[in-house]
Each structure stands twice: as structure tokens, then as C-alpha cells.
Amino acid sequence: MILAHILLAAVTYLSPVHFDVSLAGNFGEPRPNHFHVGLDIKTQQVEGKAVYSIGDGFVCRVSKNVGGMGNAVYVRHPEGYTSVYAHLQRFAPAIEAVVRKWQYKNKTDEIDINLDATACPVAKGQLIALSGDSGASVGPHLHLEIHQNDNWNIVDPLDFIPELLEDSVSPKAHAIMAYPISGQGMVCGKNTPTRFDFENEQIKDSVIVWGKVGFGLYADDFMQGSSNRFGIRYTALYVDGKEVFSSNIDYIPVECHRMVNLWGDYDYYAENQQWFLKSFLMPGNTLPFIKTDASKGIIDFNQQRTYQLTYVLSDRFGNKAKYSFEVFAQPVEMKQQQPAANDSVSFKPEEDNEARMEGMVIQVPKGGMMEDAWVKPSDKARATKVSKGYMLARKSMPLFQKARLRIKVDAEVEDKDKLYVFAQRRGKKDELAPDAMPRMYIPAKYADGWMECEVDDIGNTFAVDLDDSPPKLIPINEKRWEEEATLLVDVRDEQTGVAEFHAFIDGQFILFNHVKKSSRMVCCLKDTPVTPNGMERKLQLKARDHVGNLTVYDTTIHY
């Protein structure tokens, strides 16, 4: 990355907005299963702010209602980068024209299209969209990313737009976590991770250790003018003045997203919503922006004395904070981890793993597990009319690579195409109940009495069910459709979800758009290619779920 940094020093882009910038999220923040790989720019709590291209180039991709990005525009720049603008409300007219043409040709509201360099060229500072709140957004803002074209690695936009905002506030550490290495280290007489909180920049309690121990840090960055908490750009850990660990989150390979669960203490976050990022390398952690000593950041407290540890934190603007604390090494008898139950199965990252019961088989490939884990296959009483519910772990256990899951169908089903697999988080009593947690539909195939699918988290309860109920298609304020020339319907499916929705006037396709954060669809007739004639027209609406159940609604409308 050294050469890349030299090259990007000569590349500067403009702000994507024409107002003073305040951030809601920064580059590199840890999130469950992914890093936050852009800047979340606040838009003054409203939608509709103008969004401009940060540099010359062309629109190479446009997506709508695809994943958490919502409406998004991708601009490729000649310097070797692509900027991404997400959660948009709407596109600029030239882009919108391309989008609507594609939507009508393919009869869908959801798009993800690639464009050539001649379709939509843009200049630095040209309007490309209006900001919004689409996709997996929790409030109006603009999400900005910058990728390298050759490998799609993500880089910090602040390295390209250093004048975007000012920041003079230093990061702050809240607590450390001491991680004794199994069978080789102890912390305060225990062989389990132990938390120590900072108070007035000092550790409140004595840290007493022996043997091999790693540390993790819970810290946030802050910026003036914002109440949000941000990720730390640079972290270093020193032991008696010698650096043993450092991280500098200046770029993130796109394939490393899930590795955040290994660098961070995922189990602790799942329970407490606080990230402790480990200042040592776990096996399998290949994040390129982490550097350690020969011991991979693990400290061997093998002398009975006081060790001086220091964390140094810094943000992208050079604001620093230093936290020093003493660690007292005292000899103590090592304790081994408690053995797993006899019916548990050991899953390891370096092996192909398999667990099976009478009606369930799961296979996690080599490289799929994030770390060593014990799983305990168990089945519940019949979860549905066609299968039991199967559980492997009582906590979320995300994977690096998807596992192959097979579940036996225990009942005679006439139409096998209506079968599907679903995952469900555990309830308060680990019960698989209709009112426990929402079901997550998983595409699956039937073969020889079994349903087969792929899963990326084995910490759920899994079961097979039958979906023979078509989607619900409910007209909203139908009496006002003609007066307002606007059609509004609620389209939902409680089991497998809505896969397709189409609408026609006299057999001619008309486009409906999703109403954000809802199951409603809306169509403004004036925006369709249908020419009004004041006559009675035949209107047909069709909704299909993911296993093929179809609902058709026929009516008439004067337009």
C-alpha cells in the first residue's frame, strides 16, 4: 500500500455536498459481520439534498432496492478509483432516464445495471442524485465509499478529501479486556476473559496475570459538532516501551469484511453491543493493516514483576490519546478450560467439519469456521408440520464460508416445490415458537426426502416448512385512485416473502415503486407510458412469493 498512498497523495476530489459536513459514521468502524467502509454524511435530518460527483468520470453502475445500499450510484474515475453514493432518494434526470428505460424493459423496480463509459459521463461537481433514506438506513444521510478499480479494495474517503471537515477531538478508551491463552495464561486467578474499565484514564482495578495473555481495547473516536461515536483509525500497544501491536485502518480488502468478527470480540458484542478489538492476532486473522511482533501481540508474563502497558490512539486528523496502566505478574497454577460435553462436536477452521443427527446433517468446509468451537446438535419437538427444529449452538456463530445444511422432511407433502427452509434466532427459552423471533427465509432444494440449502451462521435454529399460501395484495384507498391518478397497494408474504410484483393496464406493463420502510408499492399513472383517454381500463396486479404462490387482483379504473 506504500506506492498506493504515494499515488493517492496526488489525487484530490471535491466534497459530494455543498454544505458544512458532519459525520454520523466513519471509515473502518466495526459492525457485525462487516466493516463500515465509507463516510456517513449527515444531511441535516432531511432528504433531498443535492449530491455531486466528487470527480470527473462516468456512471458505471446504478442499483435500486438491492441490499442495504438502497438507491446507489457508482462513478468510475480515470485516476483508478470508483466512488459510491448510497441511500439516495432519487437519481439525477439523465441517470433516472436510463434507469426507467431498463425497468420497463425488464418489468421490475429492482435494478442493478452496469453502464459503459458513453452512457452517463459526469464532470467533477456535477449533480448526480438527491440524498435520501433508502435501503438499510436508520435516518436521512449520504453514504460515500471509494474503491480501487483493480481489486475493489475500499479506501478512506478522507484520504482523498482531507478538507471535508475539521476535527480536533481525541479518541477515548473506555475499557480493556484481558484474554488468557487457554492452558497457558491466567488473569486474576481465572482462565476466562476479564474486563477492566478506565476511570480518569486509569484502570480502576488491579490487573494480575501470569503466562500468556492478549489484550483487547474498547474505544471510540469523537468529533466536534457530532454526538456520534466513531471507529479508531490508528491503535498501538506497547509493553515496557516496545511496540507489540498496531493497526492502521487505511484500506480494507473487500473479501475481509467478516474478519471483523475475528478481530473483534464477536460474542461479547452480541451480548453487550460493545466492540473489544483484540491487540493480538487470532489464528486466521489476515487483516493487512494489522502489524504485530513475533509473538503475534500475545504477551508472555513470565517474570514476577510489574509490566508497563501503554495504548496510543490516533484519528485520521492526528488527534492522539495515550493510556498507560500497570500489569502485575504473579505466578499462579494454570487452569485448563472445562471440557465440552460428551455429545458436543469440535469444529475447527483448518478442517472439514460435519455434525449429524437422524434428521439433520451440516457440513462446514475447511476455512469456514472463524475459530475453534464446540457445537452441540439438538432437535426440538416438531417445529412445523413437516420437520423438527435443529440447533447447533445457543449463540450466533457466523462463518467465513457457507455451510451445507440438509434437513429431513418428516411428512408427506404433495407439492415439494412449496417446501422451504427457515432460520430463527433463539427465543428467551431457546424455543422455536411462532411468536419468538422473525423467520429468515433460506432458498433450498428438495431431493429424496431432504431439503438442502446453504447457511452463513450456524447459531440459529433451522426447520422446514410448507408455504401454500399466496401473498396478500391489499388495495389502499382504492376509491381515491382515479381522483389522484395514483395507485397504492400493500404487498406482503409472511413466510417466504414477495419475489415478484407486476402491474398492467389493458395488458401494458406499468411500473410500481417501493414505498421506503414499508411493504407498500405505489404508482403515479402520469409517470407511466399509458396514455390517458378517460375510458374504463382493465387493471391487473400480480404478486408471487419465493415458492411460486400467486395472487392476482383484477379491477377496472377510469384513466
N, C-alpha and C positions, 0 to 999 in steps of 0.2 A: 504493500500500500504506500510505500515511501514515494515511488515515482508518481502514483496517482495523486498524492497530496501536492506534489510539486506542480503537476499539471492543473489541478483544480484551482490552485492559487491564482492562475491566470484567467479563470472563468468566473465571471460575476453575473448575477441575474438580478432582476428587479423584484420588488415586493409584488405579490399577487393581488394586493388590495390597496386602495388609496385612502387609508385611514391609519391612525396610530395602532400598532399591533400589540395585543396582549394574548398570551397563550393559555390554553386550557390543558395542553399536553405537549410534551417534548419528545425528541428522538431518543429511542432506546429504553423507554420505560418498560419494566417487566409487567407482563399481563399473563393470565392463564393461557398456556399453550402458544403464546406468541409475544414478540416484542412489539411495542408501538413504534412504527418505523417512519414516522413523519412528524409534522407540527400540526397541532390543532389550534387554529387561529380563531379567536373569539370574533363573532360578528355582531356585537352589541345586543345580543339576545333576540335578534330578529333574523328573518330570512330575506333574500332578495338583494343582498349586497353584490356589487359588481366584482367579478373575478377576472383577472387579466393574466395572460401568458407571461411567465417570468423571463422568457427569451424567444428569439426567433426560432422557427421550426415549422412543423406541420402536425395536425391532429392525426395520430397513428392508430388510436383506438378509442371507442366510446362504449360505455356499458350502462345499463339501466336495470335496476331491480335484480342485480346479480350479487349475491353475497352481502357482506356487511358494508361494502363501499357505496351502496345506493347508486345514485346517478354520478358517473365519473367520466372525466376527460383525460386522455393521455396525450401529451405533446412531446414529440421527439425533436431534440435539438442537435445541431450539427457538431457541437463540441463533444458528443459521445454520451449524452445523458437524456433521460426521459423524465419529465415532470408529470405528476399525477395530482388531479384536483378532485376530491371526493365529497360525498354527502350533498351534492348540488341540488338546487331547486329545479332549475331548467338550464338548457343549453342556449348559447347564442344562436340567432336565426339561421346562419349558414350551417351550423352543426345540426340544429334541430331539423332542418330540411332533409339532410342526409339520413338522420335517424328515422323520421317519419316515413320516408320512402322505403327504408329497409323493413320497418314494422309492418307496413301494408303488404309488402311483397311476401313476408314470412308469416303474416297473420298472428303477431304476438306483441305483447307490450314489453316483454323481457328481451333485452338485446345485449350482445357482446360482439362487436364488429371491429375488424381491423381495416384500416384505410391506407391507401397508398399516398405518396408524397404530393400528388396533384389534387387530391380531393378537397382538402381543407388546409391550405397553408396559412400560417399565422405569423405576425410580427411581434417583437418584444413590446409588451404593454397593450396588446390588442385584447378587447373584451372577448371572452370565450364562454362565460356562464354567469349565472346568478347563484349565490350561496344558498344553502338550504339546510335540511334536517333529515335527509333521506338515508335509507339503509340502517345499519346498527349504530345510530347516532342517538345520544341522550339529550340533545339540545342543539339549537342552531349554531353551526360553526363550519369552517372550511378546513378540511384535512389536506395537507400538502406533503407529497413524497417526491424524492429524486432518486432515480435508479441509474445504474451504469448499463448502457446498452449491450455491452458484450457479454455480461454474465448475469444481469438483472440484480446484482447486489445493491443494497439500499445504503445511501449515504445521508449524512445530516444536512438538511437544507440550510442550516445556519452557517455551514462552511462555504456556501455559495452566496448567501445574502447576509453577511455579517452585520450590516446596518439595519436589519429588520426591526430590532428592538434593543433596548438598553436593559442591563441587569447589573446591579451592584450588591445583590444579596447572596450571602454564602450558603452552601449546603449545611444541613444539620443532621447529626446522627442521633438516633433515639435509643438504640439498644444493640448489644452484640449477642450472638448465640455461640456457645462452645460445643463442638461436636467431637466427642471422644471416638477414636477409631476402634471399631469392635474388637475386643480382646487385647487391644494394645494401648488404650488410654482410659483415663478416668477424670471426671470433673465433679468436684465437691462430693466425692465418695460414690458417685453414680456413673453408670456406663450409658447414660442417655443424654441427649442434647439438653443444655441448660441455658436459660436466658438471663442476661444481666442488663439492667437498664441504666442509661445515663441520667444523671441529675446534676445540673450546672456543669456539664461537660466532664463529670467524673462518674465512674462506675460506683453505684451505691453499695454493692455487696462485694465481699472478698471473692476473688476468682482463684480457687485452689485446684490444681491439676497435677496429673502425673502421666508420663508416657506421651503417646502421640495424639495430638488434638488439633483439629482445624477450627477456624472461626468464621462466622458469618456476620454481616452487618445489615441492620435495618436503618435506612437513612433516606432523606428526601432533599431535593433542591427546591428553592423558592425564588420568586421574582417579585419585584415591587409592582404594585398595581394589580396583583392577582392573588386570590386566596387559594389557588390550586397548589398541589404538591407535584413535583416533577422528579424524573429519574436523574441519577448522578452520572455525569459524563466520565469523570476520572476518579478512581479509587486506588489507593496503595496501602499495603500493610507492612510495617517494619517491626522486626524483632531485634531489640538491642541495637538499633540503628541500621540494621541490614534489611533491605527490601526482600520480602519473600513472595509477594503477590502484587500485581497491578492489573487494572482493567481500564481501557480507554475506548469507550463505545463510539467510535467514529464511523464505522460501517458494519453492516450485518449481512452476511450471505443469506440469500433468500431461503436456502434449504435448512438453515439453522434455527428457524422460528421456535420449534418445540423444545430446543435445547435450553430455553429459559426455565423449563420445569426442572432441569437437572442442575443448572447453576443456582437457581433459587430453591428455597425450601418449599417445594410444592405442597407437601402435606400440611405444613404449618399455615401456609397461605389459605388453603382450602378451609381450614377451621377458623382462622383469625383475620383474614384479609390484610395481612401484613407480610411483605416480602423481606426475608433474610437472604441476601445474596452471599454465597459462600466464597470466602477468600482462599479457597484451595480448589484443586481440580478433582472432581469426581471422575471415576473411570467412564470413558465415553464422551466426556465434555471436550469438544474440539473447537469451541468458540475462538476465532482467530485473534480477537482483541484482548485476550487474557494472557498474561505472562506470569510465570512463577519461577521459583528457584528449583534446584534439582529434586527437592522433596515434594514438589507439586503444591507448595504452600502449606503442607502439613508440618506442624512444629513438634519436634521431639523434646519434651520437657524431661530430660534425663539427669538433670543436676538439681540437687536440693538447694534452691536459691530463688531470688526474686528476678523475674524477667520483666523487661520494659517493652510494652507493645504500643505502637502508635499507628493510628489511621490518619491518612491525609486524603481529603476530599476536595475536588475542584469541579467547577462547572465550565461550560463552553466559553465563558467570558473571563475566566481566570480567577474568579472569586474562590478563595480557599478556606478550609476549616481543618483544624488538627485536634485529634482526640488521643490522649495518652492515658494508659492505665497499667497497673501492675498486675502481674500474674504470679502467684506463689506456687512453686513446685515442691510438693511434699510426697515422699514415697508412700504408696498405698497398694494393697493387694488388688490385682486385676480381677475384674468380674467378667465372665462370659455372658453373651446375650442369652436370654431364655430360649431354649429350643422350641421350634414350632410344633404344633400339634401333629400327631401321627398321620392324620388324614390330610395334611397340607402338602402342597406340591411346590418345589423350588423352581422358580422361573429365573433365568439368567440372561443377560444381554448377549453373551458370547455363544449362546447355544440355541438350537431349535427347541421350542418348548411346547408341551402338549398336556392338557388335562381333559379327562373324560369321565362321564357318568353314563348311566344306562340310556338316557335320552339326550345327551349333550356332548359335543366334542369341540374343544377350542384349541387352535394351534397358533402360537406366536412365533414368527420366524426369527432366525438369528439377526441380531441388531434391532429387534422390535422393542424389547424391554429397555426402559431408561436406566434401571438399576436392579440389583438383586431384590427379589421379592418372594414372599410366600403367598400362594393363593390356596384357598380352601373351597373347592367346588361344593355347592349345596343346591338342593332343589326345594321349592316351596310346594305347598298344596297347589292343585290345579289353578293356575293364574287366569286362564281363559278356558273357553270350551274346547280348545284344540291342543293346548300344551300346558306343561308346568312352567314355572318361572325359575330361572337358573342364575345363581350368583357365584362370583369368584372372589370378591373382596368387598369389605364393608366401607370402602372409601374409593374416591375417584383414583384411577390408575391409568393415565394416558400413555400412549405408546408412540415410539418413533416411527414404526411401520405397522400397517394394519394387520389385525389377526383374522384368521379364518374361523368362523363360528358355524356350527351345524346343530340344529335342534330338531328333535323328532316330533312329527305330528301325531298326536295320540287319538285323533278322532277321524271318522270317515267324513271327507269333505268332497262334495260333488264337483265344485269348480275350484280347482287348485290355483288358478290364476288370482283368486281373491284372497289368498293367504299372504301374510306379510310378517316381518319380524319387527319388534319394537324394543327399545331400551327405556329403562325407567330408573331414575335415581332412587336410592333407598329413602323410605319414609322414616318417621320417628322410631318405629319398631322394626325397621327393615322389612316392612310388609309391602307386598305388591297389591295395592288396593286402587280402585278406580279414582278415589279422591286423594291419593297420596301425592304424586308428583306428575307433571305432564309427560305424556308418552312422546318418544322421539322415534319417528318412522325411519326404518332402515330398509333400503332396497334389498330384495332377496329373491332367490330362485328355488323352485321346488324340484326335487329329484328323489325318486324311490323312497318316499315316505319321510323325507327330511327337507327342512328349509336351510339354505346355505347363504351366508352373507359375509361381509367384512365389517369389522368394528375397530375404532381407534381409541377406545377406552374400555378396559375390561373391569372397571369398577362399577358397572351398572348391573341391574337385574334385567335379564333378557327373556323374552317369551314370543310365541307365535300366536297370531290371532287371525280371525276371518273378518274381512270387510266386505259385506254385501249391501251396504247402504250407500246410495248415491249422495253426492254433495247437496248441500242446501243452497238454494238460489232464491233469495227473498228480495222482491222489489221494494225500494224505499221511496215513499211519497210519489207513488205512481200517478196519482191524479194530477200532479204538477209537471209531469214530464213534457206534455205538449206545450204548456204555457211557458216553461223555462227553456225548452229545447235542450234539456239536459237529462240524461238517463243515469240513475243511481241504483245500484243493486248491492246486496250483501252476499258474498260467495264464500262458503266455508265448508270444510270437511273435517270432522272431529277425529278421524282415525288416521288415514294415510295422507291427508292433505290434498289441496286442489293442485292438479298438474296442468290443466289446460282450461282456458275460458275463451270462448269465441262468441261474437255477436254479428247478426246480419240484418239488413233492411232490404226486403224484397230480394234476398239472396246475395246482396252485395255486402262484403265484409266491412265492418266499422270497428274502429279501434277504441277500446276502453283503457283507461289508465288506473293504476293502483292509487287509492287514497292512502297516504302515508300513515303508518302505525295503526292500520285497521285491516279488516277483511273486506272492505268495500271497494267497488270498482265504479268509475264514473266516465261518462262520455258526453262531451259537448257536441251536439249534432252539427253545429256550424263549422266545426273543425274537421268534419268527415267529407269524403268525396261525394256523398249523396246530395243530389240537387233537390231542394225543397220544391214541392208542387201543390201543397195544401191538400193532397188527397190522402185517403186512408192507406197506410203502408203496413206490410207484414213485418213484424219484429220477432226475431228468434234469438234466444240466448242459450248457450250450451256450456255446461261445466262438467269436467271429467276429473276423477281422482286418480291416484297413482296406481290403482289396480284395475282401472278401466270402467268403474261405475259411472254412468252418465245421467245427468239431469238436463232436460230440455224444457225451456219455458217459451211458449208461443203466445203472442198477443198482437194487437194492432195499435197503431199510433198515427195520428194525422200530422204530417210534416211536409 
